[in-house]
Structure formats: structure tokens, C-alpha cells
Amino acid sequence: MKIEDIEKKSLEYAKTATPSCVFGDFDKYAIADAFEHGANWRINSVWHTTADMPTKSGYLAVLCYNGIMETCHHTIGIGFLEKTLQGYSKWAYVEDLLPNKQEE
């Protein structure tokens, strides 16, 4: 995920959220709510349903219906994945789950 995507979503959220102000300061509960909303959005934004096929080659984390997670390598142009994903509920690119290294 690119930092631009996060900035775009934060601006979209800011348009819908209306935190209360107390003596010129934002209410701490509104800030906590915004943080929680952003964290949940970030976690959920990397997961795809099995109706969406990966568009690039790489390692995938796949979530089974029974809650077990596995990894597999997907290569564009090899058709086994369509059949393989039938036993899974969601998938994500492993690189999207790794910590952001931009600040280091």
C-alpha cells in the first residue's frame, strides 16, 4: 500500500467525521475513534475476497474457512489458483502485510 492511498483515505474520513472541540482542543475520544477507524481500515484494506484474482505474481497469505492461514506463491498466467482459492475465504499479498520500510 502506498502512502498516497493512506493520505487519500484519511482525507475522505476527515470529511465524514466531525470531532467535537473542547476549549479549542479536539476531544480525546474523537481522536481515539479516528485512530481506531484508521487502524481497522488499514488492516481490512489489504484483504481480498476469492472473487478477486491476484493481478501480480508473488506470495499470498490465504485464509481458510476454518480460520487457518496458509501461504502460497502465485504466478500470473498459471491457472491453478482459480481452483485453489475455492477452499479459502480471503487472500492478501504477503508484501502488504509486512511492516512499512519507508521510514527506515
C-alpha positions in Angstrom: 0.0 0.0 0.0 1.3 3.4 -0.9 1.4 6.4 1.5 -0.8 8.3 -1.0 -3.6 5.7 -0.6 -3.5 6.2 3.2 -3.5 10.0 2.9 -6.4 9.9 0.4 -8.5 7.7 2.8 -7.6 9.9 5.8 -8.9 12.9 4.0 -12.1 11.1 3.0 -12.6 10.1 6.6 -12.0 13.6 7.8 -14.9 14.8 5.6 -17.3 12.5 7.3 -16.0 12.7 10.9 -16.9 15.6 13.0 -14.8 15.5 16.2 -16.0 17.8 19.0 -13.8 20.6 20.2 -13.5 21.4 23.9 -11.8 24.8 24.5 -10.1 24.7 21.2 -8.7 21.2 21.7 -10.1 18.0 20.0 -11.9 15.7 22.2 -9.6 12.8 23.1 -12.4 10.3 22.4 -12.8 11.6 18.9 -9.1 11.3 18.3 -9.1 7.7 19.7 -12.1 6.9 17.5 -10.3 8.3 14.4 -7.2 6.2 15.2 -9.3 3.0 15.7 -11.2 3.6 12.5 -7.9 4.2 10.5 -6.2 1.1 12.0 -9.2 -1.1 11.2 -9.4 0.3 7.6 -5.7 -0.4 7.1 -5.9 -4.0 8.4 -9.0 -4.8 6.3 -7.9 -2.9 3.1 -5.3 -5.5 2.2 -7.6 -8.5 2.2 -9.4 -9.6 -1.0 -12.3 -12.0 -1.5 -11.7 -15.0 -3.6 -13.9 -13.4 -6.3 -10.9 -11.1 -6.9 -8.0 -12.7 -8.6 -4.5 -11.5 -7.9 -3.1 -9.2 -10.6 0.6 -9.7 -10.0 2.9 -12.6 -9.2 4.1 -13.1 -5.6 3.4 -14.8 -2.3 -0.1 -14.8 -1.0 -1.5 -15.3 2.5 -4.7 -17.2 2.2 -7.3 -17.6 4.9 -9.2 -20.9 5.1 -12.8 -21.1 6.1 -11.8 -22.9 9.3 -9.6 -19.9 10.3 -6.2 -21.4 9.4 -3.9 -19.3 7.3 -1.5 -20.6 4.7 0.8 -19.1 2.2 1.3 -19.9 -1.5 3.2 -18.5 -4.4 1.1 -17.2 -7.3 2.4 -16.7 -10.8 0.4 -14.7 -13.4 -0.6 -16.9 -16.3 -0.8 -20.2 -14.4 -4.4 -21.2 -13.9 -4.2 -23.4 -10.8 -5.0 -20.5 -8.5 -8.7 -20.2 -9.5 -9.3 -23.8 -8.3 -7.0 -23.4 -5.3 -8.8 -20.4 -4.0 -12.1 -22.2 -3.9 -11.3 -23.6 -0.4 -10.4 -20.2 1.0 -12.4 -17.2 2.2 -9.8 -14.4 1.7 -6.3 -13.7 0.5 -3.7 -10.9 0.7 -0.4 -10.2 -0.9 2.2 -11.0 1.8 4.1 -7.8 0.9 1.0 -5.8 2.0 1.2 -7.4 5.4 4.8 -6.6 6.1 5.9 -3.5 8.0 6.3 -0.3 6.1 10.1 0.2 5.5 9.8 3.7 4.0 10.7 5.5 7.3 13.8 3.4 8.0 
